[in-house]
């Protein structure tokens, strides 16, 4: 049985924006995709990043495909057909994959 959300938690987005940063780099060794999320004061992280992914891919098209997949899994939304520049940031929906039931076993 699932317990309902409390009135003070779960129904309201936190004030802190979660941003995912990315960079597609065309260097002499090939195409690299770098994706990272910066830590906030609330994350209590010892480093300035929650994570950094460094991927070597075969093409710019593959880099954009992997970036879009990562965004979809992590609460980033794009408009259909939206083109992505080689460097940017996307606002993420906090707790995008959490449905409020984990831990209520």
Order of alpha helices (4+ residues) and beta strands (2+ residues): beta-beta-beta-alpha-beta
